[in-house]
Amino acid sequence: MNDSNRQAAHQALRLKRLRLAMLSWTIAIFMAACAWSLGLLHMNALEFASAVVVISIVMLFSDHAVRRGWNLRFKDPSLTLPLILFSIAIALWVVSRTTDARGIMLMIFIMSMMFGMFHLDRRQYIMVALVAVGGYLLIFLTEWWTGACERCIDLGLLELAVFGIVMFWMAYIGSYVSQLRRKLNERNADLLALNERLTFLAGHDHLTGLPNRRRILDSVEQAGRRARDSKQAFCLAMLDLDRFKQVNDTLGHAAGDEVLVEFARRTNRVLRGEDTVSRVDPTMDDMGRFGGEEFLAILQDTDLDGAYQAAERLREAIRSQPFETHAGPVSCTVSIGLARYRPPEPLRNTLARADQALYRAKKAGRDRVVAESVEP
């Protein structure tokens, strides 16, 4: 999964959480409406309707922000902390307007704290708990100071103590669950990265990072299908580093590996952007036997003349500058055989002609490009 797809998946998950939050707000508004209809919530209809409108605006704006991607500008794209603080503020306002139903209305705080499990860390959870308990303490002290408290002081103190204990216990449990989720996400990310690495290694040569035999043959098949559909030509090039065995025998396999890596880098730099280079294994039945220094290139949308020019640029780039290795500079040359795909022939015929051209290049003295013999 690439970054854009991963980001889209995260945004979809945030939208689902927002819908859960909207459902929770619906339940909370229903609870408040019941209390208001029973005369337990001391506010007029305009105040109650205004609160519902404010809540609806905030939730709809949050939903729109996620859909538009505006939330990605913030450190917390899920907007968890600001939305929870908003719900705490509304809950404190509702609690301040209740007396006998205050214990029931305190359930709104628990619903708000539960959403912190999706994202809040321990510090943020404690901050939310402090805001809730501090706000409730302020309400209690204000009522006590102004003499507006119609209930027993002992009952109010008990509610405050229980509320504080419950909120901080929720903060502890919520932060613990959030930490477990974070660790699980990290492990999932590690597994995803490992899976992507294994997928890459399954289709690429571990030394050079280029596509391996299976992958390049798939690319050849795709190029053949495109050519048959669009009638656009492409060519195959067989490349072989000359006298590479001597490098391994005299300087060691480590130096040989460095030469192969640098050869792949130069090839990618010299050939056109649409050219694909691949190291191939010596097990291709249709092509005979290839060694570890043999490569295959696909040159898209070109004829033999264009492929010959590209191959000559590559040959010159290889012979003009030695390869730097830990054992010192190593001078190498490359032989290249070219063949053009002729639809609708089987692709193995094209590969065979490229291999034959490479053989002729080797037989003619190496360090040269040889194209297939074009029959009239």
N, C-alpha and C positions, 0 to 999 in steps of 0.2 A: 504494500500500500504506500503510495507516494504521499508527500506532505499535504497536497491539496485535498486528497481523499480523506486523509486522517483528520484534517481540520474540519471538513464537512461532517464527518462522523461525530466529532466533539460538539459541533454546533447543534446537530440533531439531538444529542443527549441533553444539552442545555435547554433546548426547547421542551423536551419531555419533563424536565425538572420544573420548568416554569409552569407547565400545565398542572403538575401536582401542587405547586404553590397556589395556583388559581383555585384548585379544588379545595384546598385547605382554607383559603380565604372565604370561599362560598359557605363552607361549614361554619366558620367563625361568625360570618355575617348572619347566618341563620340562627345561631345561638344568641347573638346580640339582639336580633329582631324578636325572638321569643321573650327574652328578658324585658325588652322595651314594651312589648304588647302587654306584659303582665304588670307593668308599672315598676319593675325592679331596676330599670336603667333610666336615670334621671336626666333626660334630654328631650328637646322637642323634635318634631318630625323633620324640621329643616336641618338641625344639627346631625341627625342620624343619616339623612339623605346626603348631606355634604360629605360625611365620612365615607359613605359607600362610593360616591363619585371620585373622591381623592384616591381611594384604594384601586378603583377600576382604572383610573388614568395611569397610576404608577405601574400596574401590572401590564396594561396594554402597551405602554411605552417600553417596558423591559422586553416584552415579546417582540416588538418592532425593532428594538435595538439589536437583538440577537439575530433576527432575520436579515437585517441590513449589514451585520458585521461590525456595528459600532462598538460592541462590547469588547472586541479584540484589541481596542486601544488601551484598555485598562489592564493593570497587573493581574486582577482577578476577572477573567472574562465571564465567569459564571455569575458575577454580581451577587454572590451569596451573602457576604457581610453587609453591604448596604441594604439589601432587601430584608435581612433579618432585623437590622437596627430599625428599619422603617416599621416592621411589624411589631417590634417591642414598643416603639413610641405610640402606635395606635392602641396597643393593648393597655398601656399605662393610662392613656386618655379614657378608654372605656372603663377601666377599673376605678378611676377617680370619680366616675359618675354612678357607681353602684354602691350599695350598702349590704343588704341581705344576700345578694347574689354574687358577692365579690369572690367567694371561694370557687364558684363555678367558672367565673370569668378568668380566673387565674390559669385555667386549662389552656387558654390561648397562648400563654408563654411557652408551655411545654410543646405545643404544636410548632411554634417558631424555632425552638431549640433543636427539634428533630432534623430540620433541614440543614443544620450546620454539619451534620455527619457527612454530607456530600463533599464538603470542601474545607471547612474551617480547621485551623490547627489549634493547639492547646491555648496559646496566648490569645488568639481571637475569641475562643470559646469563653475564657475567663473574662475578657473584656465585655462580651455580651451579657454574661451573668452579672457582672458588676453594674452595668447600665440598668438591667432589669431590677435587681435588688435595690440599687441606689434610688431608682425612680420610685419604687414602691415605698421605700423608707421616707422619701421626700413627701409623698402623698399622705402617709400616716402622720408624719410630724406636722404637716400643714393643717390637717384636720384636727389634730390634738391641740395645736397652738391657737387656732381660730375658734375652737369649741364646736366645730361642725361635726365632730364624730358622734354619731347617734348610737354607737354600739359600745359594748364593754371594752375598756382599754386592755384588759387581760386577753380578751379574744383577739383583738387587733395585734397585740404583741405575739401571740401564739401563731397567728396567720403569717406574720412577718418572719418569724423564726423558721417555720416549716417551709415557707416559700424560699427563703434564702438557702436552706439545706437542700431542697429539691433542685433549685437552679444550679447550685455548684456541683451537686451530684450528677445532674444532667451534663454539665460542662465536662466533668471528668470522663463519664461514659462516652459522650459524644466525641471528645478529643481522642479517646482510645480507639474507638471505631474508625474515626477519620484517619488515624495513624496506620491502622491495619489496611485500610483502603489504599492509602498512599504507598505502602510497601508492596501491596498486591499489584498496583499499577506499575510500580518500578520494575517488579519481576516480570510482569507481562511485557513491558517495554523491552527488557533485556531478552526475553524469549522471542519477541518480534524481530529485534535486531539480529539475533542468532539465526532465526529462520531465514531472514533476508540474506544473511551472509552465506548460509548453506545453499540457498537457491542460487546465489551468484557463483559459488564455487562449483555447483553442479553443471553450470553452463560455461565456465571460464577456466582458462589455464591458470593454475595457482601461481606460476612463476611470473608470467608476463602480464596477467590480468586480461588478456585477449580472449575472445570466444574460443571454446574448444571445438573439437571435431564435430560433435553432435550439433552444437549450436550453429556453427558455420554452415553445415549441411542443411539445417533448417532455413538459414538465410538464403542459401543458394536455391532451395525449393521455392521460397517466397519470391525471389527475384525472377525465377522462371515463370511463375504464375503471372506476375506483373507484366513480364515481357510478352507472354501469350495474349494477355488482355489488351495491352496498350500498344503492342507492336514496337516497343522501344527496345533498342539493343543494349546488351551489357556483355562484358567480357570477364573471363576468369584468368587469374595469374597464379602460376605456381612459382614459389620463391624458395631458393635453397642457398644457405650460406656455404660458400666454397671452402673446402678443406677445414671444416669446423672440427672434425675429429682430432686434427692436430692440435687445436687449441686445448681441448680437454686432455689430450695425452701429455702435452708439454707444460701447460700452466695449471691444470687441475679443473675439476668440474665447477668449482666456485667461480673461477674466471669465466668459464664458458656460460654459466648462468647470467653473469653480468653482461656478457656480450648479447645474449638473447633478449634481455630486458631492454638494453639500449637500442637494439635492432628494431624491436617492436615500437619503441618511442619514436625513432626516426621515421619509421614507415608511416605511422599515424600522422606525423607532422608533414611529410612530403606529399603523400597522396591526397587527392581532393577530399573534401568533407564527407561526401557520400560513399567513399570507398571504405570497405570493411576488410580488416586484416585478421587472420586467425591462424594460430598455431594448430597443426593437425597431427594426430597420432599415426603411428606406423601400422594401423590395423584396418585401413580403408580397403575393402575387397575390390571395389571397382577401379581403384587407382593404383593398385600394386602396393609396394612397400615405401613408406616415408619415414624419415628419421626425425629426431627431436629438433633439428635445425630447419625443418621444412615448414613453409607457411603457405597459406592460400589467401588470395585477395579477390574481392568482388568489386569490379569497377562499373558503377551504374551509369546508364544512359550514355554509352560511348561505343564507338566502333573500334576496330583494331588499330587504326592510326592514333586515335586519342589514347587508347590504352598503352600503345607503344611509347608515346611521349611521356606519359605518367611513369611507366616502368623505367625509362631512361633517367628521369629525374631521380627516382629512387636509387637506381644503380650508382649514379654519380655521387649521391649523398652518402652512400655506404662506403665507397672506395676512397672518397676525398678526405675523410677524417677518421683517424683510428678510434677504436672504442677504448674508453678509460676503464681499467679494472684495477683491483688491488695488487695484481701482479705486474702492473705496468700497461702501457698502451698496446692495443692489439689491432693490427690492420687486417681487414676482412674485405672480401668482395662477395657479390651475390649473382647468381644465375637465375634468370626469369623466363618462364614459358607462358605464352599467351594463347588464348582461344576465345572465339566469339560464339555466343549462344545463337543457335539457328532454330527458332521455333518451327514446328512443334517437336523437335527431336528430344529424346530422353537426355536429361542433364548429365547422366553418366558419360554420354558421348562427348560432351563439351569438356568435362573433367579429363577424359582420356586424351583428348587432343592437346590440352594444356600440359599434361604430364609428358606427352611425346615431345612437345616443343621444348620443355625443360631438359629432357634427355639430350636433345640436339644441342642445346646451349652448353651443357656440360661436355659433350663430346667434342664440340668445336673449340674448347679451350677455356671455358668458364668466363666469369665476369662479363656477361653479355645478355642481351634480351633477344629472344627468338620467338617470333609469332608463328602460329600454325600455318601450314601450307593451305592457301585458299584455292579450292578447286573451281574451275570455270563452271 
